[in-house]
Amino acid sequence: MQSTYDPQQIYDVFDRYGFAVLRIDQFDRGDYAKIRTELKYERLTTDGLLEITTKLKTLEKNEGLEITVVNIDMIHKTMRLNISIRGADTTARPD
């Protein structure tokens, strides 16, 4: 991922890894975004947590991101993440 300016790109990238994005905030910085994703678990077991971690780690590696898990909310079945792009040059915003 080159930047966070295009929210559709964020939706597509996370969808490829099995995370349905419900909301994206602060994407207009270009190198950072706050994301809320849907979790498809009725109960979150340690195996489910390991699966989520593996997917996020793979996403980080393949897309050049740093991901911080902010909150996992099993009542609403959502997860909040902050993403930042490694080495992003945000001085030139694409048109």
ABEGO torsion letter per residue (X at the ends): XABAABAAAAAAAAAAAGBBBABBBGAAAGABBBBBBBBABABBBAAAAAAAAAAAAAAAAAAGBBBBBABBBAAAGBBBBBBBBBGBBAABBBX
